[in-house]
């Protein structure tokens, strides 16, 4: 596949940053904001993974349907 380790590092970096922001906001007593930050981080990572899976399915489709 054309993907290298950079994508894994990007997802891990987003996870670490979101976890740090979540912890800081929770310590400040703003738990609602902390949950929103976690949800937004999850949506961003989900979009990245969905894009990768879509590319994978396109390649599989191209191989088996000779497109």
N, CA, C and O atoms as CSV, one atom per row, in Angstrom:
chain,resi,resn,atom,element,x,y,z
A,1,UNK,N,N,0.845,-1.172,0.000
A,1,UNK,CA,C,0.000,0.000,0.000
A,1,UNK,C,C,0.892,1.238,0.000
A,1,UNK,O,O,2.069,1.172,0.355
A,2,UNK,N,N,0.324,2.339,-0.395
A,2,UNK,CA,C,1.073,3.571,-0.504
A,2,UNK,C,C,1.155,4.354,0.796
A,2,UNK,O,O,1.628,5.491,0.804
A,3,UNK,N,N,0.706,3.769,1.882
A,3,UNK,CA,C,0.698,4.486,3.154
A,3,UNK,C,C,1.929,4.121,3.947
A,3,UNK,O,O,2.359,2.968,3.973
A,4,UNK,N,N,2.480,5.110,4.583
A,4,UNK,CA,C,3.630,4.849,5.409
A,4,UNK,C,C,3.256,5.086,6.869
A,4,UNK,O,O,2.080,5.198,7.217
A,5,UNK,N,N,4.247,5.157,7.684
A,5,UNK,CA,C,4.046,5.253,9.119
A,5,UNK,C,C,3.528,6.634,9.540
A,5,UNK,O,O,3.050,6.793,10.663
A,6,UNK,N,N,3.617,7.628,8.658
A,6,UNK,CA,C,3.197,8.981,9.012
A,6,UNK,C,C,1.735,9.057,9.433
A,6,UNK,O,O,1.393,9.808,10.346
A,7,UNK,N,N,0.877,8.294,8.785
A,7,UNK,CA,C,-0.536,8.306,9.131
A,7,UNK,C,C,-0.757,7.781,10.545
A,7,UNK,O,O,-1.572,8.320,11.293
A,8,UNK,N,N,-0.035,6.738,10.905
A,8,UNK,CA,C,-0.149,6.183,12.259
A,8,UNK,C,C,0.327,7.210,13.277
A,8,UNK,O,O,-0.293,7.382,14.327
A,9,UNK,N,N,1.422,7.890,12.969
A,9,UNK,CA,C,1.925,8.913,13.881
A,9,UNK,C,C,0.967,10.098,13.990
A,9,UNK,O,O,0.824,10.679,15.066
A,10,UNK,N,N,0.313,10.459,12.892
A,10,UNK,CA,C,-0.669,11.545,12.949
A,10,UNK,C,C,-1.831,11.180,13.856
A,10,UNK,O,O,-2.263,11.996,14.670
A,11,UNK,N,N,-2.343,9.958,13.723
A,11,UNK,CA,C,-3.458,9.519,14.560
A,11,UNK,C,C,-3.027,9.452,16.026
A,11,UNK,O,O,-3.774,9.859,16.915
A,12,UNK,N,N,-1.828,8.941,16.273
A,12,UNK,CA,C,-1.328,8.882,17.652
A,12,UNK,C,C,-1.127,10.283,18.223
A,12,UNK,O,O,-1.427,10.529,19.391
A,13,UNK,N,N,-0.625,11.193,17.408
A,13,UNK,CA,C,-0.426,12.571,17.866
A,13,UNK,C,C,-1.735,13.251,18.202
A,13,UNK,O,O,-1.830,13.963,19.202
A,14,UNK,N,N,-2.746,13.039,17.375
A,14,UNK,CA,C,-4.064,13.612,17.665
A,14,UNK,C,C,-4.593,13.042,18.972
A,14,UNK,O,O,-5.159,13.771,19.787
A,15,UNK,N,N,-4.411,11.744,19.173
A,15,UNK,CA,C,-4.867,11.112,20.413
A,15,UNK,C,C,-4.175,11.674,21.644
A,15,UNK,O,O,-4.817,11.903,22.669
A,16,UNK,N,N,-2.876,11.897,21.550
A,16,UNK,CA,C,-2.130,12.441,22.698
A,16,UNK,C,C,-2.558,13.872,22.998
A,16,UNK,O,O,-2.768,14.228,24.158
A,17,UNK,N,N,-2.687,14.696,21.960
A,17,UNK,CA,C,-3.089,16.095,22.162
A,17,UNK,C,C,-4.503,16.169,22.740
A,17,UNK,O,O,-4.763,16.956,23.651
A,18,UNK,N,N,-5.412,15.354,22.213
A,18,UNK,CA,C,-6.785,15.357,22.723
A,18,UNK,C,C,-6.814,14.895,24.176
A,18,UNK,O,O,-7.547,15.456,24.991
A,19,UNK,N,N,-6.027,13.883,24.501
A,19,UNK,CA,C,-5.986,13.405,25.886
A,19,UNK,C,C,-5.455,14.481,26.836
A,19,UNK,O,O,-5.967,14.642,27.944
A,20,UNK,N,N,-4.436,15.211,26.404
A,20,UNK,CA,C,-3.889,16.276,27.256
A,20,UNK,C,C,-4.907,17.395,27.447
A,20,UNK,O,O,-5.104,17.866,28.567
A,21,UNK,N,N,-5.554,17.823,26.368
A,21,UNK,CA,C,-6.557,18.888,26.477
A,21,UNK,C,C,-7.723,18.428,27.341
A,21,UNK,O,O,-8.244,19.198,28.148
A,22,UNK,N,N,-8.135,17.169,27.172
A,22,UNK,CA,C,-9.223,16.625,27.979
A,22,UNK,C,C,-8.870,16.659,29.470
A,22,UNK,O,O,-9.689,17.048,30.302
A,23,UNK,N,N,-7.656,16.253,29.790
A,23,UNK,CA,C,-7.222,16.239,31.186
A,23,UNK,C,C,-7.182,17.641,31.770
A,23,UNK,O,O,-7.635,17.861,32.893
A,24,UNK,N,N,-6.641,18.590,31.014
A,24,UNK,CA,C,-6.555,19.970,31.509
A,24,UNK,C,C,-7.946,20.547,31.740
A,24,UNK,O,O,-8.210,21.154,32.777
A,25,UNK,N,N,-8.836,20.354,30.764
A,25,UNK,CA,C,-10.188,20.893,30.912
A,25,UNK,C,C,-10.941,20.229,32.061
A,25,UNK,O,O,-11.715,20.880,32.762
A,26,UNK,N,N,-10.712,18.944,32.248
A,26,UNK,CA,C,-11.390,18.251,33.348
A,26,UNK,C,C,-10.870,18.746,34.697
A,26,UNK,O,O,-11.645,18.865,35.646
A,27,UNK,N,N,-9.581,19.033,34.797
A,27,UNK,CA,C,-9.015,19.563,36.038
A,27,UNK,C,C,-9.536,20.967,36.329
A,27,UNK,O,O,-9.645,21.367,37.488
A,28,UNK,N,N,-9.857,21.713,35.270
A,28,UNK,CA,C,-10.397,23.060,35.447
A,28,UNK,C,C,-11.885,23.045,35.787
A,28,UNK,O,O,-12.470,24.085,36.092
A,29,UNK,N,N,-12.495,21.855,35.733
A,29,UNK,CA,C,-13.905,21.755,36.056
A,29,UNK,C,C,-14.825,21.949,34.869
A,29,UNK,O,O,-16.036,22.097,35.039
A,30,UNK,N,N,-14.276,21.950,33.692
A,30,UNK,CA,C,-15.079,22.142,32.480
A,30,UNK,C,C,-15.225,20.793,31.771
A,30,UNK,O,O,-14.680,20.582,30.687
A,31,UNK,N,N,-15.966,19.895,32.401
A,31,UNK,CA,C,-16.094,18.538,31.877
A,31,UNK,C,C,-16.886,18.492,30.575
A,31,UNK,O,O,-16.624,17.647,29.719
A,32,UNK,N,N,-17.850,19.394,30.421
A,32,UNK,CA,C,-18.615,19.418,29.176
A,32,UNK,C,C,-17.707,19.724,27.986
A,32,UNK,O,O,-17.785,19.063,26.950
A,33,UNK,N,N,-16.846,20.731,28.142
A,33,UNK,CA,C,-15.911,21.074,27.070
A,33,UNK,C,C,-14.940,19.934,26.820
A,33,UNK,O,O,-14.574,19.668,25.675
A,34,UNK,N,N,-14.523,19.261,27.882
A,34,UNK,CA,C,-13.583,18.144,27.740
A,34,UNK,C,C,-14.203,17.028,26.899
A,34,UNK,O,O,-13.530,16.431,26.059
A,35,UNK,N,N,-15.463,16.756,27.125
A,35,UNK,CA,C,-16.133,15.717,26.341
A,35,UNK,C,C,-16.289,16.140,24.881
A,35,UNK,O,O,-16.160,15.312,23.979
A,36,UNK,N,N,-16.563,17.409,24.646
A,36,UNK,CA,C,-16.683,17.895,23.267
A,36,UNK,C,C,-15.350,17.793,22.531
A,36,UNK,O,O,-15.313,17.428,21.356
A,37,UNK,N,N,-14.259,18.114,23.221
A,37,UNK,CA,C,-12.931,18.006,22.594
A,37,UNK,C,C,-12.641,16.558,22.227
A,37,UNK,O,O,-12.113,16.280,21.151
A,38,UNK,N,N,-12.985,15.642,23.117
A,38,UNK,CA,C,-12.779,14.226,22.839
A,38,UNK,C,C,-13.622,13.777,21.649
A,38,UNK,O,O,-13.144,13.032,20.794
A,39,UNK,N,N,-14.854,14.220,21.593
A,39,UNK,CA,C,-15.734,13.854,20.490
A,39,UNK,C,C,-15.212,14.395,19.162
A,39,UNK,O,O,-15.229,13.687,18.155
A,40,UNK,N,N,-14.754,15.630,19.151
A,40,UNK,CA,C,-14.221,16.228,17.924
A,40,UNK,C,C,-12.950,15.499,17.480
A,40,UNK,O,O,-12.763,15.253,16.289
A,41,UNK,N,N,-12.082,15.155,18.423
A,41,UNK,CA,C,-10.887,14.382,18.093
A,41,UNK,C,C,-11.234,13.029,17.504
A,41,UNK,O,O,-10.594,12.567,16.559
A,42,UNK,N,N,-12.258,12.395,18.070
A,42,UNK,CA,C,-12.702,11.105,17.552
A,42,UNK,C,C,-13.231,11.228,16.128
A,42,UNK,O,O,-12.952,10.375,15.286
A,43,UNK,N,N,-13.989,12.281,15.857
A,43,UNK,CA,C,-14.542,12.484,14.510
A,43,UNK,C,C,-13.423,12.729,13.502
A,43,UNK,O,O,-13.482,12.228,12.380
A,44,UNK,N,N,-12.412,13.490,13.888
A,44,UNK,CA,C,-11.287,13.760,12.976
A,44,UNK,C,C,-10.550,12.463,12.645
A,44,UNK,O,O,-10.246,12.201,11.481
A,45,UNK,N,N,-10.265,11.658,13.656
A,45,UNK,CA,C,-9.570,10.391,13.423
A,45,UNK,C,C,-10.453,9.437,12.613
A,45,UNK,O,O,-9.959,8.723,11.740
A,46,UNK,N,N,-11.743,9.428,12.899
A,46,UNK,CA,C,-12.661,8.577,12.150
A,46,UNK,C,C,-12.686,8.971,10.676
A,46,UNK,O,O,-12.738,8.101,9.807
A,47,UNK,N,N,-12.652,10.261,10.387
A,47,UNK,CA,C,-12.608,10.737,8.999
A,47,UNK,C,C,-11.312,10.285,8.310
A,47,UNK,O,O,-11.331,9.869,7.151
A,48,UNK,N,N,-10.192,10.371,9.031
A,48,UNK,CA,C,-8.920,9.934,8.453
A,48,UNK,C,C,-8.955,8.451,8.125
A,48,UNK,O,O,-8.527,8.039,7.047
A,49,UNK,N,N,-9.461,7.652,9.049
A,49,UNK,CA,C,-9.519,6.207,8.836
A,49,UNK,C,C,-10.509,5.871,7.720
A,49,UNK,O,O,-10.249,4.980,6.913
A,50,UNK,N,N,-11.632,6.571,7.669
A,50,UNK,CA,C,-12.620,6.316,6.617
A,50,UNK,C,C,-12.032,6.617,5.243
A,50,UNK,O,O,-12.319,5.902,4.283
A,51,UNK,N,N,-11.229,7.644,5.133
A,51,UNK,CA,C,-10.573,7.971,3.867
A,51,UNK,C,C,-9.608,6.862,3.455
A,51,UNK,O,O,-9.555,6.482,2.285
A,52,UNK,N,N,-8.859,6.352,4.404
A,52,UNK,CA,C,-7.908,5.278,4.111
A,52,UNK,C,C,-8.650,4.005,3.691
A,52,UNK,O,O,-8.247,3.331,2.744
A,53,UNK,N,N,-9.725,3.685,4.394
A,53,UNK,CA,C,-10.501,2.489,4.052
A,53,UNK,C,C,-11.155,2.647,2.677
A,53,UNK,O,O,-11.230,1.684,1.913
A,54,UNK,N,N,-11.628,3.853,2.359
A,54,UNK,CA,C,-12.200,4.092,1.038
A,54,UNK,C,C,-11.164,3.874,-0.056
A,54,UNK,O,O,-11.461,3.256,-1.079
A,55,UNK,N,N,-9.955,4.376,0.152
A,55,UNK,CA,C,-8.889,4.151,-0.829
A,55,UNK,C,C,-8.579,2.665,-0.974
A,55,UNK,O,O,-8.333,2.184,-2.080
A,56,UNK,N,N,-8.591,1.942,0.136
A,56,UNK,CA,C,-8.351,0.506,0.094
A,56,UNK,C,C,-9.424,-0.204,-0.731
A,56,UNK,O,O,-9.107,-1.048,-1.570
A,57,UNK,N,N,-10.689,0.135,-0.495
A,57,UNK,CA,C,-11.761,-0.503,-1.253
A,57,UNK,C,C,-11.695,-0.150,-2.736
A,57,UNK,O,O,-12.017,-0.982,-3.584
A,58,UNK,N,N,-11.282,1.069,-3.056
A,58,UNK,CA,C,-11.131,1.449,-4.461
A,58,UNK,C,C,-10.035,0.621,-5.129
A,58,UNK,O,O,-10.183,0.210,-6.280
A,59,UNK,N,N,-8.944,0.378,-4.418
A,59,UNK,CA,C,-7.866,-0.442,-4.976
A,59,UNK,C,C,-8.316,-1.891,-5.143
A,59,UNK,O,O,-8.000,-2.525,-6.149
A,60,UNK,N,N,-9.049,-2.418,-4.164
A,60,UNK,CA,C,-9.557,-3.788,-4.270
A,60,UNK,C,C,-10.533,-3.894,-5.440
A,60,UNK,O,O,-10.499,-4.857,-6.206
A,61,UNK,N,N,-11.387,-2.906,-5.562
A,61,UNK,CA,C,-12.334,-2.890,-6.679
A,61,UNK,C,C,-11.601,-2.845,-8.012
A,61,UNK,O,O,-11.991,-3.532,-8.956
A,62,UNK,N,N,-10.564,-2.057,-8.098
A,62,UNK,CA,C,-9.784,-1.965,-9.319
A,62,UNK,C,C,-9.070,-3.259,-9.662
A,62,UNK,O,O,-8.912,-3.595,-10.835
A,63,UNK,N,N,-8.639,-3.980,-8.645
A,63,UNK,CA,C,-7.941,-5.241,-8.901
A,63,UNK,C,C,-8.900,-6.315,-9.387
A,63,UNK,O,O,-8.606,-7.020,-10.353
A,64,UNK,N,N,-10.032,-6.444,-8.735
A,64,UNK,CA,C,-10.936,-7.534,-9.077
A,64,UNK,C,C,-11.883,-7.216,-10.238
A,64,UNK,O,O,-12.417,-8.136,-10.858
A,65,UNK,N,N,-12.097,-5.960,-10.539
A,65,UNK,CA,C,-12.983,-5.603,-11.646
A,65,UNK,C,C,-12.200,-5.105,-12.847
A,65,UNK,O,O,-12.794,-4.714,-13.852
A,66,UNK,N,N,-10.867,-5.114,-12.759
A,66,UNK,CA,C,-9.974,-4.736,-13.846
A,66,UNK,C,C,-10.280,-3.332,-14.370
A,66,UNK,O,O,-10.420,-3.127,-15.576
A,67,UNK,N,N,-10.381,-2.384,-13.464
A,67,UNK,CA,C,-10.646,-1.005,-13.862
A,67,UNK,C,C,-9.386,-0.184,-13.788
A,67,UNK,O,O,-9.408,1.010,-14.087
